[in-house]
Amino acid sequence: MKSKLLIIGSLIALSPLLYSFCGFYVSKADGTLKNKTSQVILVRDGNKTVITMYNDYKGDTKDFAMVVPVPVVLRKDDIHVVDQSIFQRLNDYSAPRLVEYWDQNPCEASFEEDKMYAATAKSALSESVVRGNGYKKDLGVKIEAKYLVGEYDILILSAKESGGLKEWLTTNGYKIPEGAEEVLNPYIKSNLKFFVVKVNEAEKKKLPGNFLRPLQISFNSPKFMLAIRLGMANADGDQDLIVYAFTRKGRIECTNYRNVNIPTGKNVPLFVQKNFSAFYGNLFDKQWNNEDKSVGFLEYAWDVSPASYYHCDPCIATAPSEQDLVQSGVWWLKDKDWNDYSDVDNTAPDNGSKNVHFTRLHFRYNRNSFAQDLMFQVTPNTETFQARYIITHPATGNFTCDAGKKYLQDLKRRRRNELLELTSLTGKNIDTWQEDASAKNDEEDVADAQYANLIPQVKEEMERETNNFPAGILLISAVMLGSAGFLRWKGFV
């Protein structure tokens, strides 16, 4: 028996105000600008890394600057601007998704062919930040390089100590956030450089629209990392980071924090469809707290090589094209540039491979749970994964046949299990969903299978299990103690 299928993709529930990279913003006003959410594209093969930074600031770009630690002095050819829509396409394709099915009436003999549709949630994505250079006295800060790239004036700075860098920024009119000096110091001690960006207003005026394009940088370093500690300097509570990673060999994994697959393949109530973003936001909160917060969640992993046509199951958007992948920084899809020897020490020669593996990782971090920057490795793991949640519409029509009567019993049981799954995934009290469950959710009108009528039964069942839990623990403890005493009496322990 075949069933119709609808696939709905949704963005995760994140702050819509400001998307920033893992540096900090420097303000000429009062230093209160906060960064809540980051989106970063990472491309890694051998020792070469390409990072694309997406930032969304809404305000006067004259008043802000962005500072990001980098391992080397970047050349001008290592810095590019890209179309910000690439982030939207990658998000749409890899986001947690809702899959929708329809039951067929077992009493009816007619069947329909499967149908599949795709829809994605809409979200406005724009970009960045910045300002300032020059100093009047020796503060131990050196301008290693200076470039104009697109609409950006870029400086690569080195510093001898964090106080000097702080004063340099302050002298040039920037009130850096509290705590910045503390987090700058480890990067200076590690001999990292600082990528400082401001907007060139003259170049900006040449562009259509009031947005700034994402910046992309590339460099060679044996370290595969993201510097998140600097971004905590002006953090306002917890911050979310979405990493879209591409490699030639397989998934990426975090090496200094645990990697956990987000729960997937779960059947949830039909009314979740009305606010999938809120559902997933609650689910992520619950899982993040359950895992003691120091964790990175896998939300998607798949081979998206141009030669492969099977990139998801189900798919919710158009797969990234070869052009999209190249724009994201997947350099091995381009023809070899024999004038570029920057990766001559790359430990993993390409051997002509055109494979592209896409990993989406979701981090939520703060100073307490993430005391270190994120360190990564490329793994040979090519197993596919995606966060997907399933809703099923009931059949309609007459159910007087024996199979129909059994179907209604199964429907009631299934929906009770969906409600239990919902509370387990989100950690929300069953009463939270009463209003959603009371709304009309489907076409069938069998009263005892309606979610609103099942909630009291589920609540009673959950309370009964909760009340019986201590007694069960006591019983198990008594059995274990009794067994230990028996074994001791017999001389076995």
Secondary structure in CASP SS format (residue, H / E / C, confidence):
PFRMAT SS
TARGET T0000
AUTHOR 0000-0000-0000
METHOD secondary structure of the structure
MODEL  1
M C 1.00
K C 1.00
S C 1.00
K C 1.00
L E 1.00
L E 1.00
I E 1.00
I E 1.00
G E 1.00
S C 1.00
L C 1.00
I C 1.00
A C 1.00
L C 1.00
S C 1.00
P C 1.00
L C 1.00
L C 1.00
Y E 1.00
S C 1.00
F C 1.00
C C 1.00
G C 1.00
F E 1.00
Y E 1.00
V E 1.00
S E 1.00
K C 1.00
A C 1.00
D C 1.00
G C 1.00
T C 1.00
L C 1.00
K C 1.00
N C 1.00
K C 1.00
T E 1.00
S E 1.00
Q E 1.00
V E 1.00
I E 1.00
L E 1.00
V E 1.00
R E 1.00
D E 1.00
G C 1.00
N C 1.00
K E 1.00
T E 1.00
V E 1.00
I E 1.00
T E 1.00
M E 1.00
Y E 1.00
N C 1.00
D C 1.00
Y C 1.00
K C 1.00
G C 1.00
D C 1.00
T H 1.00
K H 1.00
D H 1.00
F E 1.00
A E 1.00
M E 1.00
V E 1.00
V E 1.00
P E 1.00
V E 1.00
P C 1.00
V C 1.00
V C 1.00
L C 1.00
R C 1.00
K H 1.00
D H 1.00
D H 1.00
I E 1.00
H E 1.00
V E 1.00
V C 1.00
D C 1.00
Q C 1.00
S H 1.00
I H 1.00
F H 1.00
Q H 1.00
R H 1.00
L H 1.00
N H 1.00
D H 1.00
Y H 1.00
S H 1.00
A C 1.00
P C 1.00
R E 1.00
L E 1.00
V E 1.00
E E 1.00
Y E 1.00
W E 1.00
D C 1.00
Q C 1.00
N C 1.00
P C 1.00
C C 1.00
E C 1.00
A C 1.00
S C 1.00
F C 1.00
E C 1.00
E C 1.00
D C 1.00
K C 1.00
M C 1.00
Y C 1.00
A E 1.00
A E 1.00
T E 1.00
A C 1.00
K C 1.00
S C 1.00
A C 1.00
L C 1.00
S C 1.00
E C 1.00
S C 1.00
V C 1.00
V C 1.00
R C 1.00
G C 1.00
N C 1.00
G C 1.00
Y C 1.00
K C 1.00
K C 1.00
D C 1.00
L C 1.00
G C 1.00
V E 1.00
K E 1.00
I E 1.00
E E 1.00
A E 1.00
K E 1.00
Y E 1.00
L E 1.00
V E 1.00
G C 1.00
E C 1.00
Y E 1.00
D E 1.00
I E 1.00
L E 1.00
I E 1.00
L E 1.00
S E 1.00
A E 1.00
K C 1.00
E C 1.00
S H 1.00
G H 1.00
G H 1.00
L H 1.00
K H 1.00
E H 1.00
W H 1.00
L H 1.00
T H 1.00
T H 1.00
N C 1.00
G C 1.00
Y C 1.00
K E 1.00
I C 1.00
P C 1.00
E C 1.00
G C 1.00
A H 1.00
E H 1.00
E H 1.00
V H 1.00
L H 1.00
N H 1.00
P H 1.00
Y H 1.00
I H 1.00
K H 1.00
S C 1.00
N C 1.00
L C 1.00
K E 1.00
F E 1.00
F E 1.00
V E 1.00
V E 1.00
K E 1.00
V E 1.00
N C 1.00
E H 1.00
A H 1.00
E H 1.00
K H 1.00
K H 1.00
K C 1.00
L C 1.00
P C 1.00
G C 1.00
N C 1.00
F C 1.00
L C 1.00
R C 1.00
P C 1.00
L E 1.00
Q E 1.00
I E 1.00
S E 1.00
F E 1.00
N E 1.00
S C 1.00
P C 1.00
K C 1.00
F C 1.00
M E 1.00
L E 1.00
A C 1.00
I C 1.00
R C 1.00
L H 1.00
G H 1.00
M H 1.00
A H 1.00
N H 1.00
A C 1.00
D C 1.00
G C 1.00
D C 1.00
Q E 1.00
D E 1.00
L E 1.00
I E 1.00
V E 1.00
Y E 1.00
A E 1.00
F E 1.00
T E 1.00
R C 1.00
K C 1.00
G C 1.00
R C 1.00
I E 1.00
E E 1.00
C E 1.00
T C 1.00
N C 1.00
Y C 1.00
R E 1.00
N E 1.00
V E 1.00
N E 1.00
I C 1.00
P C 1.00
T C 1.00
G C 1.00
K E 1.00
N E 1.00
V C 1.00
P C 1.00
L H 1.00
F H 1.00
V H 1.00
Q H 1.00
K H 1.00
N H 1.00
F H 1.00
S H 1.00
A H 1.00
F H 1.00
Y H 1.00
G H 1.00
N H 1.00
L H 1.00
F H 1.00
D H 1.00
K H 1.00
Q H 1.00
W H 1.00
N H 1.00
N H 1.00
E C 1.00
D C 1.00
K C 1.00
S C 1.00
V E 1.00
G E 1.00
F E 1.00
L E 1.00
E E 1.00
Y E 1.00
A E 1.00
W E 1.00
D E 1.00
V C 1.00
S C 1.00
P C 1.00
A C 1.00
S C 1.00
Y C 1.00
Y C 1.00
H C 1.00
C C 1.00
D C 1.00
P C 1.00
C C 1.00
I C 1.00
A C 1.00
T C 1.00
A C 1.00
P C 1.00
S C 1.00
E H 1.00
Q H 1.00
D H 1.00
L H 1.00
V H 1.00
Q H 1.00
S H 1.00
G C 1.00
V C 1.00
W H 1.00
W H 1.00
L H 1.00
K C 1.00
D C 1.00
K C 1.00
D C 1.00
W C 1.00
N C 1.00
D C 1.00
Y C 1.00
S C 1.00
D C 1.00
V C 1.00
D C 1.00
N C 1.00
T C 1.00
A C 1.00
P C 1.00
D C 1.00
N C 1.00
G C 1.00
S C 1.00
K C 1.00
N C 1.00
V C 1.00
H E 1.00
F E 1.00
T E 1.00
R E 1.00
L E 1.00
H E 1.00
F E 1.00
R E 1.00
Y E 1.00
N C 1.00
R C 1.00
N C 1.00
S C 1.00
F C 1.00
A C 1.00
Q C 1.00
D C 1.00
L E 1.00
M E 1.00
F E 1.00
Q E 1.00
V E 1.00
T C 1.00
P C 1.00
N C 1.00
T C 1.00
E C 1.00
T C 1.00
F E 1.00
Q E 1.00
A C 1.00
R E 1.00
Y E 1.00
I E 1.00
I E 1.00
T E 1.00
H E 1.00
P C 1.00
A C 1.00
T C 1.00
G C 1.00
N C 1.00
F C 1.00
T C 1.00
C C 1.00
D H 1.00
A H 1.00
G H 1.00
K H 1.00
K H 1.00
Y H 1.00
L H 1.00
Q H 1.00
D H 1.00
L H 1.00
K H 1.00
R H 1.00
R H 1.00
R H 1.00
R H 1.00
N H 1.00
E H 1.00
L H 1.00
L H 1.00
E H 1.00
L H 1.00
T H 1.00
S H 1.00
L H 1.00
T H 1.00
G C 1.00
K C 1.00
N C 1.00
I H 1.00
D H 1.00
T H 1.00
W H 1.00
Q H 1.00
E H 1.00
D H 1.00
A H 1.00
S H 1.00
A C 1.00
K C 1.00
N C 1.00
D C 1.00
E C 1.00
E C 1.00
D C 1.00
V C 1.00
A H 1.00
D H 1.00
A H 1.00
Q C 1.00
Y H 1.00
A H 1.00
N H 1.00
L H 1.00
I H 1.00
P H 1.00
Q H 1.00
V H 1.00
K H 1.00
E H 1.00
E H 1.00
M H 1.00
E H 1.00
R H 1.00
E H 1.00
T H 1.00
N H 1.00
N H 1.00
F H 1.00
P H 1.00
A H 1.00
G H 1.00
I H 1.00
L H 1.00
L H 1.00
I H 1.00
S H 1.00
A H 1.00
V H 1.00
M H 1.00
L H 1.00
G H 1.00
S H 1.00
A H 1.00
G H 1.00
F H 1.00
L H 1.00
R H 1.00
W H 1.00
K C 1.00
G C 1.00
F C 1.00
V C 1.00
END
